[in-house]
Amino acid sequence: FWIPSGSMKDTLLIGDFLFVNKMAYGYSYASCPSVRIPAVGLNIDAEDICGWSRGANDRLFAGAPERGDVVVFRHPVNGSDFIKRLVGLPGDRVQMINGVLHLNGTPVKLADGGIFSETFEMQGPQRMQPSCENGSVGLGGTCTKSRQIETLPNGRSHAILNIGTRRADDTPVFTVPAGHYFFMGDNRDNSTDSRFDQRVGGVGFVPFENLIGRADRVMFSSAGSSMLYFWTWRSDRFFKRLQ
């Protein structure tokens, strides 16, 4: 799987190519491959192949995901592939208060993680521009975001980024239904995730059967608009294990 957006920075960067373990949670219709090559008009969706097995919200050889896993899943409405961090398990009460994740009424532990810096430039084939906490810096400038280390109740820790005050920094309480999960991006102010309703382009609660697999490792990474531009390869990210 390839990362097209910055919603999981700095865990995942635009241009990362991932190894995803499909065996981690067992198999469902979402485990079947999707093959999309727009240039030749090829668009075969996993549901076209294995849709007959969809609907029971169950899996073959099922294994339960753990809080803190980085998971690839199919969007519950449009079927596109998403990758986010699992923060809410079935039955959990999830809420954001002043930018802090609360699980079952208790805020998660946070520690200062310094500053995340990147060059303000067009990123990846889609030529996306990063959002900066330090305002408009112009092309070639240094774009920064505050970084914190978030520790979940099971002891799993990871970095999260902050850009500024956003609407999703304060939410109502979300109670995760049975057989569903709640996901958020590590780049908290630049992520369309379970905090947003599916009717307005968000992800909402994700059924168990929609999970594709657990992202374990970055195998290859390219910062350029094409993976063929070897001078843009990020050699320090090759075979990088994800936390």
C-alpha positions as CSV (number, residue, x, y, z in Angstrom):
1,F,0.0,0.0,0.0
2,W,1.1,3.5,-0.8
3,I,0.5,6.6,1.3
4,P,-1.0,9.6,-0.7
5,S,-1.8,12.0,2.1
6,G,-0.2,13.5,5.2
7,S,-2.9,12.4,7.7
8,M,-0.6,10.0,9.5
9,K,2.5,12.2,9.8
10,D,5.0,11.8,11.2
11,T,4.4,8.0,11.6
12,L,3.8,7.8,7.9
13,L,4.9,10.3,5.2
14,I,3.6,10.9,1.7
15,G,5.3,8.5,-0.6
16,D,5.8,5.7,1.9
17,F,5.2,2.2,0.6
18,L,4.0,-0.2,3.2
19,F,3.9,-3.9,4.0
20,V,0.4,-4.7,5.4
21,N,-0.2,-7.9,7.3
22,K,-3.6,-9.3,6.0
23,M,-3.3,-12.3,8.3
24,A,-3.3,-10.2,11.5
25,Y,-7.1,-10.0,11.8
26,G,-8.2,-12.9,9.6
27,Y,-10.0,-12.7,6.3
28,S,-13.2,-11.0,5.0
29,Y,-14.4,-9.6,1.7
30,A,-12.1,-6.7,2.3
31,S,-9.1,-9.0,2.0
32,C,-9.7,-9.5,-1.7
33,P,-7.6,-7.3,-3.9
34,S,-8.8,-4.1,-5.7
35,V,-7.1,-3.4,-9.0
36,R,-7.5,0.1,-10.3
37,I,-5.5,1.3,-13.4
38,P,-7.4,4.5,-14.6
39,A,-5.1,4.8,-17.7
40,V,-6.5,1.7,-19.2
41,G,-9.9,1.9,-17.6
42,L,-9.4,-1.0,-15.3
43,N,-11.4,-0.8,-12.1
44,I,-12.0,-4.1,-10.2
45,D,-13.1,-3.6,-6.7
46,A,-12.7,-6.1,-3.8
47,E,-16.4,-6.2,-3.5
48,D,-16.7,-7.2,-7.2
49,I,-14.8,-10.3,-6.4
50,C,-15.8,-11.2,-2.8
51,G,-18.9,-9.1,-2.2
52,W,-20.9,-12.2,-1.8
53,S,-19.4,-12.7,1.7
54,R,-20.1,-9.1,2.9
55,G,-22.7,-8.3,5.5
56,A,-22.2,-10.7,8.4
57,N,-19.5,-8.4,9.9
58,D,-17.4,-11.5,10.6
59,R,-14.0,-12.9,9.5
60,L,-12.4,-16.2,8.8
61,F,-9.6,-17.0,11.3
62,A,-10.5,-13.8,13.0
63,G,-8.0,-12.1,15.3
64,A,-8.9,-9.0,17.4
65,P,-7.1,-5.8,16.6
66,E,-5.3,-4.0,19.4
67,R,-5.6,-0.4,20.4
68,G,-2.8,1.6,18.8
69,D,-2.5,-0.6,15.7
70,V,-2.0,1.2,12.4
71,V,-4.7,-0.3,10.2
72,V,-5.7,-0.2,6.5
73,F,-9.4,-0.5,6.1
74,R,-12.1,0.1,3.5
75,H,-14.3,3.2,3.9
76,P,-17.7,2.0,5.1
77,V,-19.5,4.0,2.4
78,N,-17.4,4.5,-0.7
79,G,-15.0,1.5,-0.3
80,S,-11.8,3.5,-0.8
81,D,-8.7,2.4,1.2
82,F,-7.9,4.4,4.3
83,I,-5.1,4.1,6.9
84,K,-5.4,5.4,10.4
85,R,-4.6,4.5,14.0
86,L,-7.1,2.4,16.0
87,V,-8.0,4.3,19.2
88,G,-11.5,3.1,20.1
89,L,-12.6,-0.5,20.7
90,P,-16.2,-1.8,20.7
91,G,-18.0,-0.3,23.7
92,D,-15.5,2.5,24.3
93,R,-16.6,6.1,24.8
94,V,-14.3,8.3,22.8
95,Q,-14.2,12.1,23.0
96,M,-11.8,15.0,22.1
97,I,-11.6,17.8,24.7
98,N,-9.4,20.8,23.9
99,G,-7.4,18.6,21.5
100,V,-6.8,15.8,24.0
101,L,-8.1,12.3,23.4
102,H,-10.3,11.0,26.2
103,L,-11.2,7.3,26.4
104,N,-14.0,6.2,28.7
105,G,-13.9,9.5,30.5
106,T,-10.1,9.5,31.1
107,P,-7.6,11.7,29.2
108,V,-4.7,9.8,27.6
109,K,-1.2,10.5,28.8
110,L,0.7,13.2,26.8
111,A,4.4,14.2,26.8
112,D,6.2,16.8,24.9
113,G,7.7,15.4,21.7
114,G,9.5,18.5,20.4
115,I,8.9,19.9,16.9
116,F,8.2,18.2,13.6
117,S,9.8,20.2,10.7
118,E,9.5,19.7,7.0
119,T,10.2,21.9,3.9
120,F,7.1,23.7,2.6
121,E,7.0,22.3,-0.9
122,M,4.7,20.2,-3.2
123,Q,4.6,16.7,-1.9
124,G,4.0,13.4,-3.8
125,P,2.4,12.8,-7.2
126,Q,-0.7,14.8,-6.1
127,R,1.5,17.8,-5.3
128,M,0.0,18.5,-1.9
129,Q,1.1,21.3,0.3
130,P,1.7,20.7,4.1
131,S,-0.2,22.7,6.7
132,C,2.0,24.6,9.1
133,E,1.5,25.7,12.7
134,N,4.0,28.5,12.2
135,G,1.8,30.1,9.5
136,S,2.5,30.9,5.9
137,V,6.2,30.3,5.3
138,G,6.4,30.2,1.5
139,L,7.9,27.7,-0.9
140,G,11.2,26.4,0.5
141,G,10.5,27.6,4.0
142,T,10.5,25.5,7.2
143,C,7.1,24.3,8.1
144,T,6.7,23.2,11.7
145,K,4.1,21.5,13.9
146,S,4.1,20.7,17.6
147,R,4.7,17.1,18.4
148,Q,3.5,15.2,21.4
149,I,3.9,11.6,22.5
150,E,0.5,10.0,23.2
151,T,0.3,6.9,25.4
152,L,-2.9,4.8,25.2
153,P,-4.3,2.8,28.1
154,N,-2.6,-0.4,27.0
155,G,0.8,1.3,27.1
156,R,1.2,1.8,23.3
157,S,2.9,5.1,22.5
158,H,3.2,7.1,19.3
159,A,3.7,10.7,18.1
160,I,0.9,13.0,17.2
161,L,1.1,16.4,15.5
162,N,-0.8,19.7,16.2
163,I,-1.4,22.5,13.7
164,G,-3.7,24.7,15.7
165,T,-7.2,25.0,17.1
166,R,-9.7,23.1,14.9
167,R,-13.3,22.1,15.1
168,A,-12.5,18.5,15.7
169,D,-10.4,19.4,18.8
170,D,-13.7,19.3,20.8
171,T,-16.3,16.6,20.0
172,P,-19.3,15.0,21.5
173,V,-18.9,11.5,23.1
174,F,-18.8,8.8,20.6
175,T,-19.9,5.3,21.9
176,V,-18.4,2.7,19.6
177,P,-21.0,0.0,18.7
178,A,-20.3,-3.7,19.0
179,G,-18.3,-5.1,16.1
180,H,-17.0,-1.6,15.1
181,Y,-13.9,0.5,15.7
182,F,-12.9,4.1,16.0
183,F,-9.9,5.5,14.0
184,M,-7.9,8.7,14.1
185,G,-5.0,10.1,12.1
186,D,-1.7,10.9,14.0
187,N,-1.7,14.3,12.2
188,R,-4.7,15.2,14.2
189,D,-5.6,18.5,12.6
190,N,-5.2,17.2,9.1
191,S,-7.1,13.9,9.1
192,T,-10.6,12.9,7.9
193,D,-11.4,10.1,10.3
194,S,-14.0,8.6,12.7
195,R,-14.6,12.0,14.3
196,F,-16.4,13.0,11.2
197,D,-19.8,11.7,10.1
198,Q,-19.9,9.5,7.0
199,R,-22.7,11.7,5.6
200,V,-20.3,14.6,5.3
201,G,-17.3,12.8,3.9
202,G,-16.0,11.4,7.2
203,V,-15.3,7.8,8.2
204,G,-17.5,7.2,11.3
205,F,-17.4,3.8,12.9
206,V,-15.7,1.1,10.9
207,P,-17.1,-2.5,10.9
208,F,-14.8,-5.4,11.7
209,E,-15.3,-6.9,8.3
210,N,-13.9,-3.7,6.6
211,L,-10.4,-4.1,8.1
212,I,-7.9,-5.1,5.5
213,G,-4.8,-5.6,7.7
214,R,-2.3,-4.2,10.1
215,A,0.5,-1.9,8.7
216,D,3.7,-3.2,10.2
217,R,6.6,-1.7,8.2
218,V,7.6,0.9,5.6
219,M,9.4,-1.0,2.9
220,F,10.4,1.9,0.7
221,S,9.8,5.7,0.6
222,S,10.1,8.3,-2.0
223,A,9.6,12.1,-1.4
224,G,9.3,12.9,-5.1
225,S,6.4,13.0,-7.6
226,S,7.6,9.6,-9.0
227,M,9.2,6.6,-7.3
228,L,11.6,6.5,-10.3
229,Y,13.3,9.7,-9.1
230,F,16.0,7.9,-7.1
231,W,17.4,11.2,-5.7
232,T,14.2,11.7,-3.7
233,W,14.3,8.3,-2.0
234,R,14.3,8.4,1.8
235,S,16.9,5.7,2.6
236,D,16.4,6.2,6.3
237,R,12.9,4.9,6.0
238,F,13.6,1.7,4.2
239,F,12.3,-1.3,6.2
240,K,11.3,1.0,9.0
241,R,9.1,-0.7,11.6
242,L,6.0,1.2,12.6
243,Q,5.0,2.1,16.2
